[in-house]
């Protein structure tokens, strides 16, 4: 089996963070995006308010976590 790529590791970290935040009210979504350093990845967490943001860690599995307060999200 081939070695995990950096993207594979980022997706695994996304899943780990999603599990850790599953009970936090106000977490709207978690994604993988570009990190601060070119060629790296970061996890992005969309939350509804600053209270939810306080529950999000600064890093997960060695990846930076960036929090965006986006407000309440609802379906159309």
N, C-alpha and C positions, 0 to 999 in steps of 0.2 A: 504494500500500500504506500502511496506517495506521502510525503511530508506535508503537514498543514501549511497553507499559505497565510500571509498576514491577514488577508480578508477572512479566511476560515476562522482564525483566532478572534478577529473582531466580531464575527457573527456569533461565535460561542460565548464571548463576553456579553454580547447583547442579550442572549438568552438567559445567562446567569443574572444579569441586572434586572431583566424583566421578572424573573422569579423572586428576586429580593424585594422588588418594589410592588409586587402584585397586590399587596394589602394596603398600599398607601393611597389614600383618597386624593384625587386631583392630578394623578399622573395620567396624561392623555396618550402618550406614545413614546417609543424608544426606537432610535435608528442609528445607523452607522454612517459616518461621514468623514470628510477629510480632517486630519489632525492639524495642529499648529505647525508642525515640522513637515515639509514636503515629503510625500511618500509614506506618511503614517496615517493611522486612522484614529478616530475618537468616537465616543458614544454621545448621542444627543438625546436629551430627555425633554419632552414638552410637558409642562405642568400648567395647571389652571391658576395658581396663585403662589405667592411667596411662602406661605405656610408649607405647601407641598414641596417647594424647592429645598427647604431646610432638611427634608428627609432623604435627599439624593446625595450619595457619596461623591467625593471629588474625583475618584478613580475606581476602576473595576478591572481586575485581571491585567493591570499594567497600562490600561488605556485611560486617557483623560476623559472625564465626563463633563459635558457642556449642558447647562440647564437653560431652557428658554421658557419664560413665563408668557404663555400665549392666551391666557384667559380661558373662559369656559368654552368647551367644544361640544357641539350638538349636531345631530344628523339633520339633513334637509327633509 
